[in-house]
Amino acid sequence: MNKVSSYMQNVQRNLNFSIDESTGQTVVKVIDAESEEVIRQFPSEEMLALARHLSEMNGESVSGLLMQSKA
């Protein structure tokens, strides 16, 4: 993780990790170090909104819908 942070500092980008309270999903944001503007976010706000909506409809977690992992 330190190597990633070091590399990101060299390209003037910061990584921000957080947990979306509604879905419990880990959210990763790539932020411009100078302007503090969010450049990218995974999963996107649209995907988080979809997960919240589906969760409300089903009354259960849909976390597997947002992230797909490969073995």
Buried (B, 14 or more C-beta within 10 A) or exposed (E): EEEEEEEBEEEEBBBEEEEBEEBEBBBEBBBEEEEEEEEEBEBEEEBBEBBBEBBEEEEEEBBEBBEEEEE
